[in-house]
Amino acid sequence: MRGSKWIVAVTVMLPTLIEIIDISVANVSLDHIRGSLSAGIDEASWVLTSYLVSNAIIIPMTGWLARTFGRKRYLLVSISLFTGASLLCGASTSLGMLVFFRVLQGIGGGALQPLSQAILLETFPPREHGIAMALFGIGIMFGPIAGPLMGGYITDTLTWRWIFYVNIPIGILAVMMVTMFIVDPPYMRRTEKVRVDTWGIALLTVGIGALQIVLDKGQREDWFHSDFILVFAVISALSLAAFVIVELFYAEHPIVDLRAFKNIPFTSGNVVMFVAFFNLLGSIVLLPLYAQILLGYTATLAGLVLSPGGIATLVTMPVVGKLIVKRNPKYILALGILVCAFSTRQMAGFNLTSDFSSLMWPRIYLGFGMGLLFIPLTTLTLSSIPKPQMGNATSIYNLLRNLGGSFGVAFSTTMFARRAQLHQSHLTEHLTWYDRNFSAAMEWGRGMLSGRGIPEFAAEGTSMKMIYGQAVRQATAMGFNDAFWILSVMMACVLPLLLLMRRPEHQNSPPPSGH
């Protein structure tokens, strides 16, 4: 690398941060976009889905594209495409245009995370990989916090179009910095022509694209009771199965080298990362829903419940980045997994009388847990990967992290809905005059309402509605609790995988003089 390691770090994290922010920046602006472009709510959601789908498709291809076209050249093209697409998104005059340009934006942005991670790991010496991953992790965790806040503020003070326009000066600055400070290492400079893995690209595009649509739309379409979801699920399964066969047995230069999974620590780390983001995204989707649906919080208050957890992560990561230089990362990782499992177990104990602090502290614990987990996990997973294979490895790692989040959101919302329905059916079985408690509650309700001047015939119906409403609230709370509990169990179950991971070799020998 031409610049110092800190200049290189700023150079690659700048575009990565705005790409991560763009994943969630449009969430709070959807209603404004829908009204401005005369679209329905379901149609407007494609503004989010189109970006996620194209992002997910390009991430696993990043290593191959960087090896084929040169990493610096590919990074410049990606930033330029992302920046140009941001301009076109802001200038869109119809929903179709906006969705199309969001696809282009996702294609440009998808490469930025794995490329940045690979460059950071190569720029910083092995002993400082923890610091490098702390920088990367801060960007990864800060984006989802800043995105909705920034999107809401810009939309309210300017217009929704400026959530895309703000990317333009940052993108231009990033292109200039990459041009000046990033150079390709010798093994990235190919001179021979590489045969394009056409079948691999086609199958991966269809398989990941269809899978992301299934995860995004599944709950709304009632999963496999919907022909739409069933068709896309079959397409995804067949395409991904064929992709694995083609990449392992037929592709001369596979677009994703699946042989990386022969590395046991790498495979174990990917599983842990998948489950960690499954737990993180699943819980932070359910938590604001709990606050708004059951406790009557506004969107702003629900956001304030989540924010301290993000701050806890940002505070923890730099400390952990320095700590793993001196301590075995496996111990810190184990503590992080346990804290994450504990935090979601605490969420499973919420009730209808929980106050703000009761909701906020488990989210803060989860923030500390993710801060303890992310850096040692990434270090243990990727430190054993040779530099020429780092681009492929980081592509796979980032894909599974993103898919873990998508699966977590889909699973958690579905589990909550199904368990709430089950509890509701069980509770309403007791709403009968043959049940002593129900009869007593009805008598109490009628007496209370009659004492307030409500006629007796109306008091009975009103009392019934009140009791049924309470039963539904209790069932909904129990559905949330079940989903949180399952997430905590899944998180704890990955702990044994740490036995398959190895401490990085550079930590087994004494540091060289001067350190």
C-alpha positions as CSV (number, residue, x, y, z in Angstrom):
1,M,0.0,0.0,0.0
2,R,1.3,3.4,-0.9
3,G,0.0,5.4,2.1
4,S,0.6,4.7,5.8
5,K,-1.7,2.0,7.3
6,W,-3.9,4.7,9.0
7,I,-4.4,6.7,5.8
8,V,-5.2,3.4,4.0
9,A,-7.7,2.6,6.8
10,V,-9.5,5.9,6.4
11,T,-9.4,5.5,2.6
12,V,-11.2,2.2,2.6
13,M,-13.6,2.8,5.5
14,L,-14.9,6.1,4.1
15,P,-16.9,4.5,1.2
16,T,-17.7,1.4,3.3
17,L,-19.4,3.5,5.9
18,I,-21.7,5.3,3.5
19,E,-22.5,2.0,1.8
20,I,-23.5,0.4,5.2
21,I,-25.5,3.5,6.1
22,D,-27.4,3.3,2.8
23,I,-28.7,-0.2,3.7
24,S,-31.0,1.4,6.3
25,V,-31.1,5.1,5.5
26,A,-34.2,4.8,3.3
27,N,-36.2,2.9,5.9
28,V,-37.6,5.9,7.6
29,S,-38.1,7.8,4.3
30,L,-40.3,5.2,2.6
31,D,-43.6,7.0,3.3
32,H,-42.2,10.2,1.8
33,I,-40.8,8.4,-1.2
34,R,-44.2,6.6,-1.7
35,G,-46.1,9.8,-1.6
36,S,-43.7,11.7,-3.9
37,L,-43.7,8.9,-6.5
38,S,-47.4,7.9,-6.2
39,A,-46.6,4.3,-5.2
40,G,-48.2,1.9,-2.8
41,I,-46.6,0.7,0.5
42,D,-45.8,-2.8,-1.0
43,E,-44.3,-1.2,-4.1
44,A,-42.3,1.3,-2.1
45,S,-40.7,-1.6,-0.1
46,W,-38.8,-2.6,-3.3
47,V,-36.7,0.5,-2.7
48,L,-35.2,-1.5,0.2
49,T,-35.4,-5.0,-1.3
50,S,-33.8,-4.1,-4.6
51,Y,-30.7,-2.8,-2.8
52,L,-30.4,-5.7,-0.5
53,V,-30.8,-8.3,-3.3
54,S,-28.2,-6.7,-5.6
55,N,-25.9,-6.2,-2.6
56,A,-26.2,-9.9,-1.6
57,I,-25.5,-11.1,-5.1
58,I,-22.3,-9.1,-5.6
59,I,-20.7,-9.7,-2.2
60,P,-19.6,-13.4,-2.9
61,M,-18.3,-12.4,-6.4
62,T,-16.1,-9.7,-5.0
63,G,-12.9,-11.8,-4.5
64,W,-13.1,-13.2,-8.1
65,L,-13.8,-9.8,-9.6
66,A,-10.9,-8.3,-7.7
67,R,-8.5,-11.1,-8.9
68,T,-9.7,-10.8,-12.4
69,F,-9.8,-7.0,-13.0
70,G,-7.3,-5.9,-10.3
71,R,-8.5,-4.9,-6.8
72,K,-7.7,-1.1,-7.0
73,R,-9.4,-0.9,-10.4
74,Y,-12.4,-2.8,-9.2
75,L,-12.6,-0.7,-6.0
76,L,-12.6,2.5,-8.0
77,V,-15.3,1.2,-10.4
78,S,-17.4,0.2,-7.4
79,I,-17.2,3.5,-5.6
80,S,-17.8,5.4,-8.9
81,L,-20.9,3.2,-9.7
82,F,-22.2,3.7,-6.1
83,T,-21.7,7.4,-6.3
84,G,-23.2,7.8,-9.7
85,A,-26.2,5.6,-8.8
86,S,-26.7,7.7,-5.7
87,L,-27.1,10.8,-7.9
88,L,-29.5,9.0,-10.2
89,C,-31.5,7.7,-7.2
90,G,-32.0,11.2,-5.9
91,A,-33.0,12.5,-9.4
92,S,-35.5,9.7,-10.0
93,T,-39.0,10.7,-11.2
94,S,-40.7,7.4,-10.9
95,L,-40.6,4.3,-8.7
96,G,-39.3,2.2,-11.5
97,M,-36.4,4.5,-12.1
98,L,-35.6,4.6,-8.4
99,V,-35.7,0.8,-8.0
100,F,-33.5,0.3,-11.1
101,F,-30.9,2.8,-9.8
102,R,-31.0,1.2,-6.3
103,V,-30.0,-2.1,-8.0
104,L,-27.0,-0.3,-9.6
105,Q,-26.2,1.3,-6.2
106,G,-26.3,-2.1,-4.5
107,I,-24.0,-3.6,-7.2
108,G,-21.5,-0.8,-6.7
109,G,-21.7,-0.9,-2.9
110,G,-21.7,-4.7,-2.4
111,A,-18.0,-5.0,-3.0
112,L,-16.9,-2.3,-0.6
113,Q,-17.2,-4.3,2.6
114,P,-15.2,-7.4,1.6
115,L,-12.6,-5.3,-0.3
116,S,-12.1,-3.0,2.7
117,Q,-11.8,-5.9,5.1
118,A,-9.2,-7.6,2.9
119,I,-7.2,-4.4,2.4
120,L,-7.2,-3.7,6.1
121,L,-6.0,-7.2,7.0
122,E,-3.2,-7.0,4.5
123,T,-2.2,-3.5,5.4
124,F,-1.9,-4.1,9.2
125,P,0.6,-6.7,10.4
126,P,-0.9,-9.9,11.9
127,R,-0.3,-8.6,15.5
128,E,-2.5,-5.6,14.8
129,H,-5.3,-7.4,13.1
130,G,-7.4,-6.8,16.2
131,I,-7.0,-3.0,15.7
132,A,-7.8,-3.3,12.0
133,M,-11.0,-5.3,12.7
134,A,-11.9,-2.8,15.4
135,L,-11.9,0.0,12.8
136,F,-13.9,-2.2,10.4
137,G,-16.3,-3.3,13.1
138,I,-17.0,0.3,14.2
139,G,-18.1,1.1,10.6
140,I,-20.2,-2.1,10.4
141,M,-22.0,-1.3,13.7
142,F,-22.2,2.4,13.3
143,G,-24.0,2.3,10.0
144,P,-27.3,0.7,11.2
145,I,-27.4,3.2,14.1
146,A,-26.7,6.3,12.0
147,G,-28.7,5.3,8.9
148,P,-32.3,5.7,10.3
149,L,-31.3,8.8,12.4
150,M,-29.6,10.5,9.4
151,G,-32.4,9.4,7.0
152,G,-35.1,10.8,9.3
153,Y,-33.3,14.1,9.9
154,I,-32.4,14.7,6.2
155,T,-35.9,13.8,5.1
156,D,-37.6,16.1,7.6
157,T,-35.3,19.1,7.0
158,L,-34.7,18.8,3.3
159,T,-36.3,16.1,1.1
160,W,-35.9,12.3,0.8
161,R,-33.7,12.9,-2.3
162,W,-30.9,14.3,-0.2
163,I,-30.4,10.9,1.6
164,F,-28.9,9.9,-1.7
165,Y,-27.2,13.2,-2.7
166,V,-25.1,13.3,0.5
167,N,-23.2,10.3,-0.9
168,I,-21.8,12.2,-3.8
169,P,-19.1,14.4,-2.2
170,I,-18.0,11.5,0.0
171,G,-17.8,9.2,-3.0
172,I,-15.7,11.7,-5.0
173,L,-13.3,12.2,-2.0
174,A,-13.1,8.4,-1.7
175,V,-12.2,8.0,-5.4
176,M,-9.4,10.6,-5.0
177,M,-8.0,8.9,-1.9
178,V,-8.1,5.4,-3.4
179,T,-6.3,6.7,-6.5
180,M,-3.5,8.2,-4.4
181,F,-3.1,5.8,-1.5
182,I,-4.1,2.2,-2.6
183,V,-2.0,-0.1,-4.8
184,D,-2.4,-3.7,-5.7
185,P,-0.1,-6.3,-4.1
186,P,2.0,-8.3,-6.6
187,Y,-0.2,-11.4,-6.4
188,M,-3.3,-9.3,-7.5
189,R,-1.7,-8.2,-10.7
190,R,-2.7,-10.8,-13.3
191,T,-1.2,-10.8,-16.7
192,E,-2.9,-13.9,-18.1
193,K,-6.5,-13.9,-19.3
194,V,-8.9,-15.7,-17.0
195,R,-11.8,-17.6,-18.3
196,V,-15.1,-16.2,-17.0
197,D,-17.1,-18.5,-14.8
198,T,-20.4,-17.8,-16.6
199,W,-22.4,-20.6,-15.1
200,G,-21.2,-19.7,-11.6
201,I,-22.2,-16.1,-12.0
202,A,-25.6,-16.9,-13.4
203,L,-26.4,-19.6,-10.8
204,L,-25.2,-17.4,-7.9
205,T,-27.1,-14.4,-9.1
206,V,-30.4,-16.3,-9.4
207,G,-29.9,-18.4,-6.2
208,I,-28.9,-15.5,-3.9
209,G,-31.4,-13.1,-5.5
210,A,-34.3,-15.5,-5.1
211,L,-33.3,-16.4,-1.5
212,Q,-33.2,-12.7,-0.5
213,I,-36.7,-12.2,-2.0
214,V,-38.0,-15.2,-0.1
215,L,-36.5,-13.9,3.2
216,D,-37.7,-10.4,2.7
217,K,-41.3,-11.2,1.5
218,G,-41.9,-14.5,3.3
219,Q,-43.7,-13.4,6.4
220,R,-45.9,-11.0,4.5
221,E,-46.9,-13.6,2.0
222,D,-47.5,-16.3,4.6
223,W,-44.4,-18.3,3.5
224,F,-45.0,-21.6,1.7
225,H,-48.7,-21.1,1.6
226,S,-48.0,-18.6,-1.1
227,D,-47.2,-19.8,-4.6
228,F,-45.0,-16.7,-5.1
229,I,-42.7,-17.7,-2.2
230,L,-42.8,-21.4,-3.1
231,V,-41.6,-20.8,-6.6
232,F,-38.8,-18.5,-5.5
233,A,-37.8,-20.9,-2.8
234,V,-37.5,-23.8,-5.3
235,I,-35.6,-21.6,-7.8
236,S,-33.2,-20.6,-5.0
237,A,-32.6,-24.1,-3.8
238,L,-32.0,-25.6,-7.2
239,S,-29.8,-22.7,-8.3
240,L,-27.6,-22.8,-5.2
241,A,-27.3,-26.6,-5.3
242,A,-26.2,-26.4,-9.0
243,F,-23.9,-23.6,-8.1
244,V,-22.1,-25.7,-5.5
245,I,-21.6,-28.6,-8.0
246,V,-20.4,-26.3,-10.8
247,E,-17.9,-24.5,-8.5
248,L,-16.5,-27.6,-6.9
249,F,-16.2,-29.9,-10.0
250,Y,-16.4,-27.9,-13.3
251,A,-15.2,-24.3,-12.9
252,E,-11.6,-23.8,-13.9
253,H,-11.5,-20.4,-12.0
254,P,-14.5,-20.5,-9.7
255,I,-16.2,-17.2,-8.9
256,V,-16.4,-18.4,-5.2
257,D,-13.7,-20.8,-4.2
258,L,-15.8,-23.1,-1.9
259,R,-12.6,-25.1,-1.0
260,A,-12.0,-22.4,1.6
261,F,-14.4,-24.3,3.8
262,K,-11.7,-27.1,4.1
263,N,-10.1,-24.7,6.6
264,I,-11.9,-25.8,9.8
265,P,-11.3,-22.6,11.8
266,F,-12.7,-20.6,8.8
267,T,-15.8,-22.7,8.6
268,S,-16.4,-22.6,12.3
269,G,-16.0,-18.9,12.4
270,N,-18.5,-18.4,9.6
271,V,-21.1,-20.4,11.4
272,V,-20.6,-18.4,14.6
273,M,-20.8,-15.1,12.6
274,F,-24.0,-16.3,10.9
275,V,-25.6,-17.1,14.2
276,A,-24.3,-13.9,15.9
277,F,-25.9,-11.6,13.3
278,F,-29.0,-13.9,13.2
279,N,-29.3,-13.1,17.0
280,L,-28.4,-9.4,16.7
281,L,-30.8,-8.5,13.8
282,G,-33.5,-10.8,15.0
283,S,-33.5,-9.2,18.5
284,I,-33.2,-5.5,17.4
285,V,-36.1,-6.0,15.0
286,L,-38.4,-7.4,17.8
287,L,-37.3,-5.0,20.5
288,P,-38.8,-1.8,19.0
289,L,-41.9,-3.7,17.9
290,Y,-42.4,-4.8,21.5
291,A,-42.0,-1.2,22.7
292,Q,-44.5,0.2,20.1
293,I,-47.1,-2.5,20.0
294,L,-47.4,-3.4,23.6
295,L,-46.1,-0.4,25.6
296,G,-47.3,2.4,23.3
297,Y,-43.9,3.9,22.6
298,T,-43.5,6.4,19.7
299,A,-41.0,5.6,16.9
300,T,-38.5,8.1,18.5
301,L,-38.7,6.5,21.9
302,A,-38.4,3.0,20.4
303,G,-35.2,4.2,18.6
304,L,-33.9,5.6,21.9
305,V,-34.2,2.1,23.4
306,L,-31.9,0.8,20.7
307,S,-29.3,3.6,20.5
308,P,-27.4,3.0,23.8
309,G,-26.7,-0.6,22.6
310,G,-24.9,0.7,19.5
311,I,-22.9,3.1,21.6
312,A,-21.9,0.2,23.9
313,T,-20.5,-1.6,20.9
314,L,-18.6,1.4,19.6
315,V,-17.0,1.9,23.1
316,T,-16.1,-1.8,23.5
317,M,-14.5,-2.4,20.1
318,P,-11.4,-0.3,20.4
319,V,-10.7,-1.7,23.9
320,V,-11.0,-5.3,22.6
321,G,-8.9,-4.5,19.5
322,K,-6.0,-3.7,21.8
323,L,-6.8,-6.4,24.3
324,I,-6.6,-9.4,21.9
325,V,-3.0,-8.5,21.1
326,K,-2.1,-9.6,24.7
327,R,-4.8,-12.2,25.4
328,N,-6.1,-15.3,23.6
329,P,-9.0,-14.1,21.4
330,K,-10.9,-17.4,22.1
331,Y,-11.5,-16.3,25.7
332,I,-12.8,-12.9,24.7
333,L,-15.0,-14.5,22.0
334,A,-16.5,-17.0,24.5
335,L,-17.3,-14.1,26.8
336,G,-19.0,-12.2,23.9
337,I,-21.1,-15.2,23.0
338,L,-22.2,-15.7,26.6
339,V,-23.1,-12.0,27.0
340,C,-25.1,-12.0,23.8
341,A,-27.0,-15.1,24.8
342,F,-27.6,-13.6,28.3
343,S,-28.9,-10.3,26.8
344,T,-31.6,-12.0,24.7
345,R,-32.5,-14.3,27.6
346,Q,-33.1,-11.1,29.6
347,M,-35.4,-9.8,26.7
348,A,-37.4,-13.1,27.1
349,G,-38.3,-11.8,30.6
350,F,-40.1,-8.7,29.4
351,N,-43.7,-8.1,30.6
352,L,-46.5,-5.6,30.1
353,T,-45.2,-3.5,33.0
354,S,-41.6,-3.2,31.8
355,D,-40.3,0.3,31.9
356,F,-37.8,2.1,29.6
357,S,-34.7,1.0,31.5
358,S,-35.9,-2.6,31.6
359,L,-35.9,-2.6,27.8
360,M,-32.8,-0.5,27.4
361,W,-30.3,-2.5,29.6
362,P,-30.6,-5.9,27.7
363,R,-29.9,-4.0,24.5
364,I,-26.9,-2.4,26.1
365,Y,-25.7,-5.9,27.2
366,L,-26.2,-7.1,23.6
367,G,-24.1,-4.1,22.4
368,F,-21.2,-5.0,24.8
369,G,-21.5,-8.7,23.7
370,M,-21.2,-7.8,20.0
371,G,-18.3,-5.6,20.8
372,L,-16.6,-8.5,22.6
373,L,-17.5,-10.9,19.8
374,F,-16.9,-9.2,16.5
375,I,-13.1,-8.5,16.6
376,P,-11.8,-11.8,18.1
377,L,-14.2,-13.8,15.8
378,T,-13.0,-12.1,12.7
379,T,-9.4,-12.4,13.8
380,L,-9.7,-16.1,14.5
381,T,-11.6,-16.8,11.3
382,L,-9.4,-14.9,8.8
383,S,-5.9,-14.9,10.3
384,S,-5.2,-18.5,9.0
385,I,-6.1,-17.5,5.4
386,P,-3.2,-16.9,3.1
387,K,-3.1,-13.4,1.6
388,P,-3.8,-14.5,-2.0
389,Q,-7.0,-16.1,-0.8
390,M,-8.1,-13.3,1.5
391,G,-10.4,-11.6,-1.0
392,N,-12.3,-14.8,-1.5
393,A,-12.5,-15.5,2.2
394,T,-13.7,-12.0,3.2
395,S,-16.4,-12.3,0.4
396,I,-17.8,-15.5,1.9
397,Y,-17.5,-14.1,5.4
398,N,-19.4,-10.9,4.6
399,L,-22.0,-12.9,2.6
400,L,-22.8,-15.2,5.6
401,R,-22.9,-12.2,8.0
402,N,-25.5,-10.5,5.8
403,L,-27.5,-13.7,5.3
404,G,-27.4,-14.3,9.0
405,G,-29.1,-11.0,9.5
406,S,-31.7,-11.6,6.8
407,F,-32.5,-15.1,8.2
408,G,-32.6,-13.7,11.7
409,V,-35.2,-11.0,10.8
410,A,-37.3,-13.5,8.9
411,F,-37.1,-16.2,11.5
412,S,-37.8,-13.9,14.5
413,T,-40.8,-12.1,13.0
414,T,-42.3,-15.4,11.9
415,M,-41.7,-17.1,15.2
416,F,-43.2,-14.2,17.1
417,A,-46.3,-14.2,14.9
418,R,-46.8,-18.0,15.1
419,R,-46.2,-18.2,18.8
420,A,-48.5,-15.2,19.5
421,Q,-51.3,-17.0,17.6
422,L,-50.7,-20.2,19.5
423,H,-50.8,-18.4,22.9
424,Q,-53.9,-16.4,21.8
425,S,-55.8,-19.6,20.9
426,H,-54.9,-21.2,24.3
427,L,-55.9,-18.1,26.3
428,T,-59.2,-17.5,24.6
429,E,-60.2,-21.1,25.3
430,H,-60.8,-19.9,28.9
431,L,-63.0,-16.9,27.9
432,T,-66.2,-18.8,28.6
433,W,-68.8,-18.5,31.4
434,Y,-67.8,-22.0,32.6
435,D,-64.4,-20.5,33.7
436,R,-64.6,-19.2,37.2
437,N,-61.9,-16.5,36.7
438,F,-63.6,-15.2,33.5
439,S,-67.0,-15.0,35.2
440,A,-65.4,-13.1,38.1
441,A,-63.6,-10.7,35.8
442,M,-66.9,-10.1,33.8
443,E,-68.8,-9.4,37.0
444,W,-66.1,-6.9,38.1
445,G,-66.0,-5.2,34.8
446,R,-69.8,-4.9,34.6
447,G,-69.9,-3.4,38.1
448,M,-67.1,-1.0,37.4
449,L,-68.6,0.2,34.1
450,S,-72.2,0.4,35.5
451,G,-70.8,2.5,38.4
452,R,-69.6,5.0,35.7
453,G,-73.1,5.4,34.3
454,I,-72.8,2.9,31.4
455,P,-76.0,1.0,30.8
456,E,-75.9,-2.7,31.8
457,F,-76.4,-4.1,28.3
458,A,-73.5,-2.0,27.0
459,A,-71.3,-2.7,30.1
460,E,-71.3,-6.5,29.4
461,G,-70.1,-6.1,25.8
462,T,-67.5,-3.5,26.8
463,S,-66.3,-5.7,29.6
464,M,-65.9,-8.6,27.2
465,K,-63.9,-6.4,24.8
466,M,-61.6,-5.3,27.6
467,I,-60.9,-8.9,28.8
468,Y,-60.4,-10.1,25.2
469,G,-58.0,-7.2,24.5
470,Q,-56.0,-8.1,27.6
471,A,-55.8,-11.7,26.5
472,V,-54.5,-10.6,23.1
473,R,-51.9,-8.4,24.7
474,Q,-50.7,-11.2,27.0
475,A,-50.5,-13.6,24.0
476,T,-48.5,-11.1,22.0
477,A,-46.1,-10.5,24.9
478,M,-45.7,-14.3,25.2
479,G,-45.0,-14.6,21.5
480,F,-42.2,-12.0,21.8
481,N,-40.8,-13.8,24.8
482,D,-40.7,-17.1,23.0
483,A,-38.9,-15.7,20.1
484,F,-36.3,-14.0,22.3
485,W,-35.8,-17.2,24.3
486,I,-35.1,-19.3,21.1
487,L,-32.6,-16.7,19.9
488,S,-30.7,-16.9,23.2
489,V,-30.6,-20.7,23.1
490,M,-29.3,-20.6,19.5
491,M,-26.6,-18.1,20.5
492,A,-25.4,-20.3,23.4
493,C,-25.3,-23.4,21.1
494,V,-22.4,-22.1,19.0
495,L,-20.1,-22.0,22.0
496,P,-18.6,-25.5,21.4
497,L,-17.4,-24.4,17.9
498,L,-14.7,-22.4,19.7
499,L,-12.9,-25.7,20.3
500,L,-12.3,-26.0,16.5
501,M,-10.7,-22.5,16.2
502,R,-7.0,-21.9,16.7
503,R,-5.2,-19.0,18.3
504,P,-3.4,-17.0,15.5
505,E,0.2,-18.3,15.1
506,H,1.7,-14.8,15.6
507,Q,0.3,-14.8,19.2
508,N,2.1,-18.0,20.1
509,S,5.5,-16.5,19.8
510,P,7.0,-13.5,21.7
511,P,6.7,-10.1,20.0
512,P,9.7,-8.8,18.1
513,S,11.8,-6.1,19.7
514,G,10.4,-2.6,19.6
515,H,6.8,-3.8,20.2
